[in-house]
Amino acid sequence: MRVRIDEVGEDSVSRRHVSGRPRVTKPAEDSFLALSARRRRSTTVPQLVADHFVASGRRISATTVRRRLHNAGLYARRPVVCVPLNGRQRRARLCWAREHVSWIRQQWASVLFTDESRFTLESDSGRLLIWREQRTRYHQSNTIERHSYRGGGIMV
């Protein structure tokens, strides 16, 4: 039976029964899990379970690890993949953006935007996930640079 102590007045306390299972992890262990996931963003839940066992000597479930990371604001998401740019390319893109920042809708109406998709012959499932906070998709720590696609493929 779990008992919670609540303060009722200045000098008095009351005890009441609290339903539910007691927490398996302590707050320090919760922060250890979150810190481990932030340091190694591509770590998996089984790896975090093993790290916790090595650190504390107690086994916890994968569900508990996911729940603690969600409570810390971390979610498993696909990383943004980008092509690395050199300094000249970055400056050219920034210059173009500054030239066109004040364009109105009628000027943009004459511009045609296209989209490309690459289909590769190799099976790259793209199952790599990273732990990241919400609204941090494009932060540099959550981005993976890929120089080229492996193997043959077709661009459509």
DSSP file with accessible surface (Angstrom, degrees, kcal/mol):
  #  RESIDUE AA STRUCTURE BP1 BP2  ACC     N-H-->O    O-->H-N    N-H-->O    O-->H-N    TCO  KAPPA ALPHA  PHI   PSI    X-CA   Y-CA   Z-CA
    1    1 A M              0   0  188      0, 0.0     2,-0.4     0, 0.0    18,-0.1   0.000 360.0 360.0 360.0 131.3    0.0    0.0    0.0
    2    2 A R        -     0   0   96     16,-0.5    16,-1.5    18,-0.1     2,-0.4  -0.794 360.0-163.3 -96.7 142.1    1.3    3.4   -0.9
    3    3 A V  E     -A   17   0A  65     -2,-0.4     2,-0.4    14,-0.2    14,-0.2  -0.978   3.2-159.0-126.9 134.1    0.7    6.4    1.3
    4    4 A R  E     -A   16   0A 118     12,-2.4    12,-1.9    -2,-0.4     2,-0.6  -0.946  11.0-143.4-112.2 136.7    1.0   10.0    0.3
    5    5 A I  E     -A   15   0A  96     -2,-0.4     2,-0.4    10,-0.2    10,-0.2  -0.868  19.4-173.4-103.3 121.9    1.4   12.7    2.9
    6    6 A D  E     -A   14   0A  41      8,-2.5     8,-2.5    -2,-0.6     2,-0.5  -0.909  25.7-122.5-113.1 142.7   -0.3   16.0    2.2
    7    7 A E  E     +A   13   0A 164     -2,-0.4     6,-0.2     6,-0.2     3,-0.1  -0.724  30.3 174.8 -83.0 126.7    0.0   19.2    4.2
    8    8 A V        -     0   0  101      4,-1.6     2,-0.2    -2,-0.5    -1,-0.2   0.849  63.7 -11.3 -98.0 -47.8   -3.4   20.3    5.3
    9    9 A G  S    S-     0   0   37      3,-1.1    -1,-0.1     1,-0.0     0, 0.0  -0.480  92.5 -67.7-131.1-156.1   -2.6   23.3    7.5
   10   10 A E  S    S+     0   0  184      1,-0.2    -3,-0.0    -2,-0.2    -1,-0.0   0.943 127.7  11.6 -69.0 -47.0    0.4   24.9    9.1
   11   11 A D  S    S+     0   0  158     -4,-0.0     2,-0.3     2,-0.0    -1,-0.2   0.330 113.1  82.0-115.6   5.1    1.3   22.1   11.5
   12   12 A S        -     0   0   61      2,-0.0    -4,-1.6     0, 0.0    -3,-1.1  -0.854  49.5-170.1-117.6 151.0   -0.9   19.2   10.5
   13   13 A V  E     -A    7   0A  91     -2,-0.3     2,-0.4    -6,-0.2    -6,-0.2  -0.937   7.9-152.2-130.7 155.3   -0.6   16.5    7.8
   14   14 A S  E     -A    6   0A  48     -8,-2.5    -8,-2.5    -2,-0.3     2,-0.4  -0.966   8.3-141.4-128.7 149.2   -3.0   14.0    6.5
   15   15 A R  E     +A    5   0A 184     -2,-0.4     2,-0.3   -10,-0.2   -10,-0.2  -0.905  22.3 174.6-109.3 136.6   -2.3   10.6    5.0
   16   16 A R  E     -A    4   0A 121    -12,-1.9   -12,-2.4    -2,-0.4     2,-0.2  -0.992  34.4-104.6-140.2 152.5   -4.3    9.2    2.1
   17   17 A H  E     -A    3   0A 115     -2,-0.3     2,-0.5   -14,-0.2   -14,-0.2  -0.491  29.6-156.5 -75.4 137.0   -4.0    6.1   -0.1
   18   18 A V        -     0   0   30    -16,-1.5   -16,-0.5    -2,-0.2     2,-0.1  -0.970  11.1-140.1-117.0 125.3   -2.6    6.6   -3.6
   19   19 A S        +     0   0   99     -2,-0.5     2,-0.1   -18,-0.1   -16,-0.0  -0.397  55.8  57.7 -80.7 162.1   -3.5    4.1   -6.2
   20   20 A G  S    S-     0   0   58     -2,-0.1   -18,-0.1     2,-0.0    -2,-0.1  -0.204  87.2 -60.1 105.7 163.1   -1.1    2.8   -8.8
   21   21 A R        -     0   0  205      1,-0.1     3,-0.1    -2,-0.1    -2,-0.0  -0.534  57.4-104.9 -80.1 144.1    2.2    1.1   -8.9
   22   22 A P        -     0   0   77      0, 0.0    -1,-0.1     0, 0.0     2,-0.1  -0.338  46.7 -91.9 -65.7 150.6    5.3    2.8   -7.3
   23   23 A R        -     0   0  132      1,-0.1     3,-0.0     2,-0.0     0, 0.0  -0.370  26.0-151.6 -65.4 140.5    7.8    4.3   -9.7
   24   24 A V  S    S+     0   0   43     -3,-0.1     2,-0.3    -2,-0.1    -1,-0.1   0.825  77.6  51.6 -81.0 -34.0   10.6    2.0  -10.8
   25   25 A T  S    S-     0   0    4     39,-0.0    -2,-0.0     4,-0.0    35,-0.0  -0.761  76.5-131.7-109.2 152.9   13.1    4.8  -11.4
   26   26 A K     >  -     0   0  120     -2,-0.3     4,-2.2     1,-0.1     3,-0.5  -0.554  34.8-103.6 -91.4 162.1   14.2    7.7   -9.3
   27   27 A P  H  > S+     0   0  104      0, 0.0     4,-2.2     0, 0.0     5,-0.2   0.871 122.9  55.3 -55.6 -35.1   14.4   11.3  -10.6
   28   28 A A  H  > S+     0   0   73      1,-0.2     4,-1.8     2,-0.2     5,-0.1   0.892 107.9  48.4 -66.0 -36.8   18.2   11.0  -10.9
   29   29 A E  H  > S+     0   0   27     -3,-0.5     4,-2.3     2,-0.2    -1,-0.2   0.876 108.4  54.9 -70.2 -34.8   17.8    7.9  -13.0
   30   30 A D  H  X S+     0   0   31     -4,-2.2     4,-2.2     1,-0.2    -2,-0.2   0.929 109.8  45.8 -61.7 -44.9   15.2    9.7  -15.2
   31   31 A S  H  X S+     0   0   70     -4,-2.2     4,-2.7     1,-0.2    -1,-0.2   0.857 109.1  56.5 -69.4 -30.8   17.7   12.5  -15.8
   32   32 A F  H  X S+     0   0   73     -4,-1.8     4,-2.5     2,-0.2    -2,-0.2   0.929 108.2  47.6 -63.3 -43.8   20.4   10.0  -16.5
   33   33 A L  H  X S+     0   0    1     -4,-2.3     4,-2.2     2,-0.2    -2,-0.2   0.930 113.7  46.8 -62.8 -44.4   18.3    8.4  -19.3
   34   34 A A  H  X S+     0   0    5     -4,-2.2     4,-2.1     2,-0.2    -2,-0.2   0.913 113.0  49.2 -65.1 -41.8   17.5   11.8  -20.8
   35   35 A L  H  X S+     0   0   77     -4,-2.7     4,-2.3     2,-0.2     5,-0.2   0.912 110.3  51.2 -64.9 -40.8   21.1   12.9  -20.7
   36   36 A S  H  X S+     0   0   16     -4,-2.5     4,-2.1     1,-0.2    -1,-0.2   0.911 111.2  47.8 -62.3 -42.1   22.3    9.6  -22.3
   37   37 A A  H  < S+     0   0    0     -4,-2.2    94,-0.3     1,-0.2     6,-0.2   0.855 112.6  49.0 -68.7 -34.1   19.8   10.0  -25.1
   38   38 A R  H  < S+     0   0   91     -4,-2.1     3,-0.4    -5,-0.2    -2,-0.2   0.855 111.9  48.3 -73.3 -35.1   20.8   13.7  -25.7
   39   39 A R  H  < S+     0   0  191     -4,-2.3     2,-0.5     1,-0.3    -2,-0.2   0.883 125.3  28.7 -71.5 -40.9   24.5   12.8  -25.8
   40   40 A R  S >< S-     0   0  109     -4,-2.1     3,-1.8    -5,-0.2    -1,-0.3  -0.811  74.2-178.7-120.1  88.4   24.0    9.9  -28.2
   41   41 A R  T 3  S+     0   0   49     -2,-0.5    90,-2.0    -3,-0.4    -1,-0.1   0.775  78.3  52.7 -63.5 -27.9   21.0   10.9  -30.2
   42   42 A S  T 3  S+     0   0   71     88,-0.2    -1,-0.3    -4,-0.1    87,-0.2   0.314  80.4 124.8 -94.0  13.0   20.9    7.8  -32.3
   43   43 A T    <   -     0   0    7     -3,-1.8     2,-0.2    -6,-0.2    88,-0.0  -0.334  56.2-128.1 -69.4 152.8   21.0    5.4  -29.4
   44   44 A T     >  -     0   0   66      1,-0.1     4,-2.0    86,-0.0     5,-0.2  -0.586  18.7-110.1-100.3 165.6   18.2    2.8  -29.2
   45   45 A V  H  > S+     0   0   11      1,-0.2     4,-2.6     2,-0.2     5,-0.2   0.923 117.9  53.2 -62.8 -44.3   15.9    1.9  -26.3
   46   46 A P  H  > S+     0   0   91      0, 0.0     4,-2.3     0, 0.0    -1,-0.2   0.894 108.5  51.4 -59.5 -34.5   17.6   -1.5  -25.7
   47   47 A Q  H  > S+     0   0   90      2,-0.2     4,-2.6     1,-0.2    -2,-0.2   0.906 110.0  48.9 -66.5 -39.2   20.9    0.3  -25.5
   48   48 A L  H  X S+     0   0    0     -4,-2.0     4,-2.4     2,-0.2    -1,-0.2   0.887 109.4  52.4 -67.2 -36.7   19.5    2.7  -22.9
   49   49 A V  H  X S+     0   0   23     -4,-2.6     4,-2.1     2,-0.2    -2,-0.2   0.939 111.8  46.5 -61.7 -44.8   18.0   -0.2  -20.9
   50   50 A A  H  X S+     0   0   47     -4,-2.3     4,-2.4     1,-0.2    -2,-0.2   0.906 111.1  51.5 -65.0 -41.2   21.5   -1.8  -20.9
   51   51 A D  H  X S+     0   0   48     -4,-2.6     4,-2.2     1,-0.2    -1,-0.2   0.904 110.0  49.6 -61.8 -40.9   23.2    1.4  -19.9
   52   52 A H  H  X S+     0   0    1     -4,-2.4     4,-2.9     2,-0.2     5,-0.5   0.902 109.7  51.4 -65.1 -39.2   20.7    1.8  -17.0
   53   53 A F  H  X S+     0   0   73     -4,-2.1     4,-2.4     1,-0.2    -2,-0.2   0.918 110.9  48.0 -64.5 -41.5   21.4   -1.7  -15.9
   54   54 A V  H  < S+     0   0  124     -4,-2.4    -1,-0.2     1,-0.2    -2,-0.2   0.912 117.1  43.0 -64.1 -40.5   25.1   -1.1  -15.9
   55   55 A A  H  < S+     0   0   66     -4,-2.2    -2,-0.2    -5,-0.2    -1,-0.2   0.880 132.5  17.0 -75.5 -38.4   24.7    2.1  -13.9
   56   56 A S  H  < S-     0   0   43     -4,-2.9    -3,-0.2     2,-0.2    -2,-0.2   0.637  88.9-127.9-112.1 -19.8   22.2    1.0  -11.4
   57   57 A G  S  < S+     0   0   51     -4,-2.4     2,-0.4    -5,-0.5    -4,-0.2   0.564  74.9 108.7  81.0   7.7   22.2   -2.8  -11.3
   58   58 A R        -     0   0   86     -6,-0.5     2,-0.3    -5,-0.0    -1,-0.3  -0.936  65.5-129.1-120.5 142.9   18.4   -2.9  -11.8
   59   59 A R        -     0   0  174     -2,-0.4     2,-0.3    -3,-0.1    -9,-0.1  -0.703  25.4-178.4 -89.8 138.3   16.5   -3.9  -14.9
   60   60 A I        -     0   0   14     -2,-0.3     2,-0.1   -11,-0.2    -7,-0.1  -0.916  28.1-104.9-128.9 160.7   13.8   -1.6  -16.3
   61   61 A S     >  -     0   0   58     -2,-0.3     4,-1.8     1,-0.1     5,-0.1  -0.396  22.4-118.3 -84.4 161.8   11.5   -2.2  -19.3
   62   62 A A  H  > S+     0   0   36      1,-0.2     4,-2.6     2,-0.2     5,-0.2   0.863 115.9  57.9 -64.9 -33.8   11.7   -0.6  -22.7
   63   63 A T  H  > S+     0   0   75      1,-0.2     4,-2.5     2,-0.2    -1,-0.2   0.905 104.3  51.0 -63.5 -40.1    8.3    0.9  -22.1
   64   64 A T  H  > S+     0   0   13      2,-0.2     4,-2.6     1,-0.2    -1,-0.2   0.919 109.5  50.6 -62.9 -42.8    9.6    2.6  -18.9
   65   65 A V  H  X S+     0   0    0     -4,-1.8     4,-2.5     1,-0.2     5,-0.2   0.948 111.5  47.4 -61.6 -46.8   12.5    4.1  -20.8
   66   66 A R  H  X S+     0   0  107     -4,-2.6     4,-2.5     1,-0.2    -1,-0.2   0.916 112.4  50.3 -60.5 -41.9   10.3    5.5  -23.6
   67   67 A R  H  X S+     0   0  125     -4,-2.5     4,-2.3     1,-0.2    -1,-0.2   0.918 110.9  48.3 -64.0 -42.3    7.9    6.9  -21.0
   68   68 A R  H  X S+     0   0   18     -4,-2.6     4,-1.3     2,-0.2    -1,-0.2   0.898 112.3  48.9 -66.1 -38.5   10.7    8.6  -19.1
   69   69 A L  H  <>S+     0   0    0     -4,-2.5     5,-3.0    -5,-0.2    -2,-0.2   0.904 110.6  50.7 -68.8 -37.9   12.2   10.1  -22.3
   70   70 A H  H ><5S+     0   0   75     -4,-2.5     3,-1.5     1,-0.2    -2,-0.2   0.902 107.8  53.3 -64.5 -39.4    8.8   11.4  -23.4
   71   71 A N  H 3<5S+     0   0  113     -4,-2.3    -1,-0.2     1,-0.3    -2,-0.2   0.813 107.5  51.9 -63.3 -29.2    8.4   13.0  -20.0
   72   72 A A  T 3<5S-     0   0   38     -4,-1.3    -1,-0.3     2,-0.2    -2,-0.2   0.416 124.9-106.0 -85.1   0.2   11.7   14.7  -20.6
   73   73 A G  T < 5S+     0   0   24     -3,-1.5    61,-0.5     1,-0.3     2,-0.4   0.637  76.7 133.7  88.2  14.4   10.4   16.0  -24.0
   74   74 A L  E   < +B  133   0B   0     -5,-3.0     2,-0.3    59,-0.2    -1,-0.3  -0.856  28.0 177.9-104.1 134.0   12.4   13.5  -26.2
   75   75 A Y  E     -B  132   0B  56     57,-2.4    57,-2.2    -2,-0.4     2,-0.6  -0.969  34.2-111.3-133.3 147.3   10.8   11.6  -29.0
   76   76 A A  E     +B  131   0B  32     -2,-0.3     2,-0.3    55,-0.2    55,-0.2  -0.680  51.7 157.6 -80.3 119.8   12.2    9.2  -31.6
   77   77 A R  E     -B  130   0B 103     53,-2.7    53,-3.0    -2,-0.6    -2,-0.0  -0.953  46.8 -95.5-139.2 159.4   12.1   10.9  -35.0
   78   78 A R        -     0   0  165     -2,-0.3    51,-0.2    51,-0.2     2,-0.1  -0.557  45.8-120.0 -73.2 138.5   13.9   10.6  -38.4
   79   79 A P        -     0   0   18      0, 0.0     2,-0.4     0, 0.0    64,-0.2  -0.387  26.7-103.7 -76.4 157.2   16.8   13.0  -38.7
   80   80 A V  E     -c  143   0C  22     62,-1.5    64,-3.1    57,-0.4     2,-0.5  -0.650  34.0-148.8 -77.2 131.5   16.9   15.6  -41.5
   81   81 A V  E     +c  144   0C  66     -2,-0.4     2,-0.3    62,-0.2    64,-0.2  -0.903  24.1 169.2-105.6 129.7   19.2   14.5  -44.2
   82   82 A C  E     -c  145   0C  45     62,-2.1    64,-2.5    -2,-0.5    -2,-0.0  -0.930  37.6-110.8-136.8 161.0   21.0   17.3  -46.1
   83   83 A V        -     0   0   95     -2,-0.3    64,-0.1    62,-0.2     2,-0.1  -0.791  43.4-112.9 -89.0 129.4   23.8   17.7  -48.6
   84   84 A P        -     0   0   28      0, 0.0     2,-0.4     0, 0.0    -1,-0.0  -0.424  32.5-154.8 -66.5 138.5   26.9   19.4  -47.0
   85   85 A L        -     0   0   42     -2,-0.1     2,-0.1     4,-0.0    -3,-0.0  -0.902   6.7-134.2-113.7 144.6   27.6   22.8  -48.4
   86   86 A N     >  -     0   0   76     -2,-0.4     4,-2.2     1,-0.1     5,-0.2  -0.336  38.0 -93.4 -86.1 177.1   30.9   24.6  -48.5
   87   87 A G  H  > S+     0   0   35      1,-0.2     4,-2.3     2,-0.2     5,-0.2   0.878 123.7  52.3 -61.1 -39.8   31.3   28.3  -47.5
   88   88 A R  H  > S+     0   0  158      1,-0.2     4,-2.3     2,-0.2    -1,-0.2   0.924 110.2  48.5 -64.0 -43.5   30.9   29.7  -51.1
   89   89 A Q  H  > S+     0   0   70      2,-0.2     4,-2.2     1,-0.2    -2,-0.2   0.898 111.1  50.5 -65.0 -39.5   27.7   27.7  -51.6
   90   90 A R  H  X S+     0   0  135     -4,-2.2     4,-2.3     2,-0.2    -1,-0.2   0.925 111.0  48.5 -63.8 -43.5   26.3   29.0  -48.3
   91   91 A R  H  X S+     0   0  164     -4,-2.3     4,-2.6     1,-0.2    -2,-0.2   0.905 110.5  51.5 -63.8 -40.4   27.1   32.6  -49.1
   92   92 A A  H  X S+     0   0   58     -4,-2.3     4,-2.3     2,-0.2    -1,-0.2   0.917 111.4  46.9 -63.9 -42.0   25.5   32.3  -52.5
   93   93 A R  H  X S+     0   0  162     -4,-2.2     4,-2.3     2,-0.2    -1,-0.2   0.905 112.8  49.2 -66.5 -40.0   22.3   30.9  -51.0
   94   94 A L  H  X S+     0   0   84     -4,-2.3     4,-2.4     2,-0.2    -2,-0.2   0.917 110.6  50.6 -66.1 -40.4   22.2   33.6  -48.4
   95   95 A C  H  X S+     0   0   65     -4,-2.6     4,-2.0     2,-0.2    -2,-0.2   0.928 110.7  49.0 -62.3 -44.7   22.7   36.3  -51.0
   96   96 A W  H  X S+     0   0  127     -4,-2.3     4,-1.5     1,-0.2    -1,-0.2   0.920 111.2  50.1 -61.5 -42.1   19.9   34.9  -53.1
   97   97 A A  H  X S+     0   0   47     -4,-2.3     4,-0.8     1,-0.2    -1,-0.2   0.907 110.1  49.8 -65.3 -39.6   17.5   34.7  -50.1
   98   98 A R  H  < S+     0   0  172     -4,-2.4     3,-0.4     1,-0.2     4,-0.3   0.862 109.0  52.6 -67.4 -35.1   18.3   38.3  -49.2
   99   99 A E  H  < S+     0   0  119     -4,-2.0     3,-0.2     1,-0.2    -1,-0.2   0.827 117.9  36.7 -67.1 -31.3   17.7   39.5  -52.7
  100  100 A H  H >< S+     0   0   29     -4,-1.5     3,-1.3    -5,-0.2    -1,-0.2   0.377  86.2  97.5-106.4   6.4   14.2   37.9  -52.8
  101  101 A V  T 3< S+     0   0  117     -4,-0.8    -1,-0.2    -3,-0.4    -2,-0.1   0.829  87.1  46.7 -67.3 -29.1   13.0   38.4  -49.2
  102  102 A S  T 3  S+     0   0   97     -4,-0.3    -1,-0.3    -3,-0.2    -2,-0.1   0.313  81.6 127.8 -97.7   9.2   11.0   41.5  -50.1
  103  103 A W    <   -     0   0   80     -3,-1.3     2,-0.2     1,-0.1    -3,-0.0  -0.371  51.9-135.8 -64.3 146.2    9.3   40.0  -53.2
  104  104 A I    >>  -     0   0   93      1,-0.1     4,-1.7    -2,-0.0     3,-0.7  -0.489  29.5 -95.0 -97.0 173.6    5.5   40.3  -53.3
  105  105 A R  H 3> S+     0   0  222      1,-0.2     4,-1.3     2,-0.2    -1,-0.1   0.853 121.7  56.6 -58.9 -38.2    3.0   37.5  -54.3
  106  106 A Q  H 34 S+     0   0  154      1,-0.2     4,-0.5     2,-0.2    -1,-0.2   0.872 106.3  50.1 -66.1 -34.3    2.8   38.7  -57.9
  107  107 A Q  H X4 S+     0   0   86     -3,-0.7     3,-0.8     1,-0.2    -1,-0.2   0.897 110.8  49.0 -69.1 -38.4    6.6   38.4  -58.4
  108  108 A W  H >< S+     0   0   78     -4,-1.7     3,-1.7     1,-0.2    -1,-0.2   0.721  95.3  75.5 -72.4 -19.2    6.6   34.9  -57.0
  109  109 A A  T 3< S+     0   0   83     -4,-1.3    -1,-0.2     1,-0.3    -2,-0.2   0.783  92.5  53.0 -65.0 -24.6    3.7   33.9  -59.3
  110  110 A S  T <  S+     0   0  106     -3,-0.8     2,-0.4    -4,-0.5    -1,-0.3   0.398  91.3  95.0 -91.5   5.4    6.0   33.8  -62.3
  111  111 A V    <   -     0   0   52     -3,-1.7     2,-0.6    -4,-0.1    -3,-0.0  -0.799  63.4-149.4-100.0 136.4    8.4   31.4  -60.6
  112  112 A L        -     0   0  151     -2,-0.4     2,-0.4     2,-0.0    -2,-0.1  -0.917   9.3-162.3-106.7 121.3    8.2   27.7  -61.1
  113  113 A F        -     0   0  148     -2,-0.6     2,-0.3     2,-0.0    -2,-0.0  -0.861   8.5-167.7-100.7 138.3    9.3   25.4  -58.2
  114  114 A T        -     0   0  115     -2,-0.4     2,-0.4     2,-0.0    -2,-0.0  -0.850   8.7-148.0-122.2 160.7   10.0   21.8  -58.9
  115  115 A D        -     0   0  145     -2,-0.3     2,-0.4     2,-0.0    -2,-0.0  -0.972   8.9-156.6-128.6 143.5   10.5   18.8  -56.7
  116  116 A E        -     0   0  127     -2,-0.4     2,-0.4     2,-0.0    39,-0.0  -0.919   3.6-165.2-120.8 147.1   12.8   15.8  -57.2
  117  117 A S        -     0   0   58     39,-2.7    39,-3.2    -2,-0.4     2,-0.5  -0.995  10.7-147.6-128.7 137.1   12.6   12.3  -55.8
  118  118 A R  E     -D  155   0D  84     -2,-0.4     2,-0.5    37,-0.2    37,-0.2  -0.913   6.6-164.6-107.5 130.2   15.4    9.8  -55.9
  119  119 A F  E     -D  154   0D 120     35,-2.9    35,-2.7    -2,-0.5     2,-0.2  -0.962  14.1-158.7-112.5 118.9   14.7    6.1  -56.2
  120  120 A T  E     -D  153   0D  53     -2,-0.5    33,-0.3    33,-0.3     4,-0.1  -0.646  21.9-138.8-100.6 154.6   17.7    3.9  -55.4
  121  121 A L  S    S+     0   0  149     31,-3.0     2,-0.2    -2,-0.2    32,-0.1   0.763  85.5  77.3 -79.3 -28.5   18.3    0.3  -56.3
  122  122 A E  S    S-     0   0   93     30,-0.5     2,-1.1    28,-0.4    -2,-0.2  -0.533  91.7-112.8 -80.3 152.4   19.7   -0.6  -52.9
  123  123 A S        +     0   0  123     -2,-0.2     2,-0.7     2,-0.0     3,-0.1  -0.728  42.2 167.3 -89.8  99.3   17.3   -1.1  -50.0
  124  124 A D        -     0   0   72     -2,-1.1    -4,-0.1     1,-0.1    -2,-0.0  -0.925  14.8-169.8-109.3 103.1   17.9    1.8  -47.6
  125  125 A S        -     0   0   83     -2,-0.7    -1,-0.1     1,-0.1    -2,-0.0   0.696  25.1-137.7 -71.5 -17.1   15.0    1.6  -45.3
  126  126 A G        +     0   0   31      1,-0.1    -1,-0.1    -3,-0.1    -2,-0.0   0.853  53.1 145.3  64.9  32.8   15.8    4.9  -43.6
  127  127 A R        +     0   0  202    -49,-0.1     2,-0.3     2,-0.1    -1,-0.1   0.358  21.8 123.7 -87.9   5.5   15.0    3.4  -40.2
  128  128 A L        -     0   0   88    -49,-0.1     2,-0.3   -50,-0.0   -86,-0.0  -0.541  41.5-174.0 -67.4 125.4   17.6    5.5  -38.4
  129  129 A L        -     0   0   81     -2,-0.3     2,-0.3   -87,-0.2   -51,-0.2  -0.901  10.2-161.5-120.7 151.6   15.9    7.4  -35.6
  130  130 A I  E     -B   77   0B   9    -53,-3.0   -53,-2.7    -2,-0.3     2,-0.6  -0.918  24.0-116.0-126.9 157.1   17.3   10.0  -33.3
  131  131 A W  E     +B   76   0B  13    -90,-2.0     2,-0.3   -94,-0.3   -55,-0.2  -0.827  49.6 153.4 -91.9 123.9   16.0   11.3  -29.9
  132  132 A R  E     -B   75   0B  30    -57,-2.2   -57,-2.4    -2,-0.6     2,-0.1  -0.984  41.9-106.8-148.8 160.9   15.0   15.0  -30.2
  133  133 A E  E >   -B   74   0B  45     -2,-0.3     3,-1.0   -59,-0.2   -59,-0.2  -0.418  50.4 -85.7 -80.9 162.2   12.8   17.6  -28.6
  134  134 A Q  T 3  S+     0   0  104    -61,-0.5    -1,-0.1     1,-0.2   -60,-0.0  -0.351 111.8  19.6 -67.2 149.4    9.7   18.9  -30.4
  135  135 A R  T 3  S+     0   0  218      1,-0.1    -1,-0.2    -3,-0.1     3,-0.1   0.764  97.7  99.5  61.2  28.1   10.3   21.9  -32.7
  136  136 A T    X   +     0   0   17     -3,-1.0     3,-1.3     1,-0.1     6,-0.2   0.015  37.6 124.0-124.5  27.8   14.0   21.1  -33.0
  137  137 A R  T 3  S+     0   0  127      1,-0.3   -57,-0.4    -5,-0.1    -1,-0.1   0.885  77.3  39.6 -58.3 -43.2   13.9   19.3  -36.4
  138  138 A Y  T 3  S+     0   0  164    -59,-0.1    -1,-0.3    -3,-0.1     5,-0.1   0.316  82.3 125.6 -97.3  10.9   16.4   21.6  -38.2
  139  139 A H  S X  S-     0   0  105     -3,-1.3     3,-1.8     1,-0.1     4,-0.1  -0.412  72.0-117.4 -65.0 148.3   18.9   22.1  -35.3
  140  140 A Q  G >  S+     0   0  172      1,-0.3     3,-1.5     2,-0.2    -1,-0.1   0.852 113.1  58.8 -60.0 -34.1   22.4   21.1  -36.4
  141  141 A S  G 3  S+     0   0   75      1,-0.3    -1,-0.3     3,-0.0  -100,-0.1   0.705 106.9  49.1 -69.7 -16.0   22.6   18.3  -33.8
  142  142 A N  G <  S+     0   0    2     -3,-1.8   -62,-1.5    -6,-0.2     2,-0.4   0.227  95.6  91.0-105.1  12.8   19.5   16.7  -35.4
  143  143 A T  E <   -c   80   0C  37     -3,-1.5     2,-0.5   -64,-0.2   -62,-0.2  -0.901  58.0-156.7-113.7 138.0   20.8   16.8  -39.0
  144  144 A I  E     -c   81   0C  57    -64,-3.1   -62,-2.1    -2,-0.4     2,-0.4  -0.960  12.7-142.7-113.9 127.8   22.8   14.2  -40.8
  145  145 A E  E     -c   82   0C  99     -2,-0.5     2,-0.5   -64,-0.2   -62,-0.2  -0.757  15.8-172.1 -90.5 133.9   24.9   15.2  -43.8
  146  146 A R        -     0   0   81    -64,-2.5     3,-0.1    -2,-0.4    -2,-0.0  -0.985  12.1-163.2-127.9 120.1   25.1   12.7  -46.7
  147  147 A H  S    S-     0   0  152     -2,-0.5     2,-0.3     1,-0.2    -1,-0.1   0.889  70.5 -15.0 -71.1 -41.8   27.5   13.4  -49.5
  148  148 A S  S    S-     0   0   85    -65,-0.0     2,-0.3     0, 0.0    -1,-0.2  -0.984  70.5 -96.5-155.6 165.8   26.0   11.1  -52.0
  149  149 A Y        -     0   0  113     -2,-0.3     2,-0.2    -3,-0.1     4,-0.1  -0.693  42.4-121.1 -87.0 140.9   23.6    8.3  -52.4
  150  150 A R        -     0   0  150     -2,-0.3   -28,-0.4     2,-0.0   -29,-0.2  -0.546  69.0  -2.8 -80.6 147.3   25.0    4.8  -52.5
  151  151 A G  S    S-     0   0   43     -2,-0.2     2,-0.1   -30,-0.1    -2,-0.1   0.010 101.1 -37.8  71.9-175.6   24.5    2.5  -55.5
  152  152 A G        +     0   0   37    -32,-0.1   -31,-3.0     2,-0.0   -30,-0.5  -0.363  65.3 143.4 -83.3 162.2   22.5    3.1  -58.6
  153  153 A G  E     -D  120   0D  36    -33,-0.3     2,-0.4   -32,-0.1   -33,-0.3  -0.979  39.2-108.0-176.0-177.5   19.2    4.9  -58.8
  154  154 A I  E     -D  119   0D 107    -35,-2.7   -35,-2.9    -2,-0.3     2,-0.5  -0.993  17.5-141.3-135.4 140.0   17.0    7.2  -60.8
  155  155 A M  E      D  118   0D  89     -2,-0.4   -37,-0.2   -37,-0.2    -2,-0.0  -0.893 360.0 360.0-102.7 127.2   16.0   10.8  -60.2
  156  156 A V              0   0  108    -39,-3.2   -39,-2.7    -2,-0.5    -2,-0.0  -0.951 360.0 360.0-118.7 360.0   12.4   11.7  -61.0
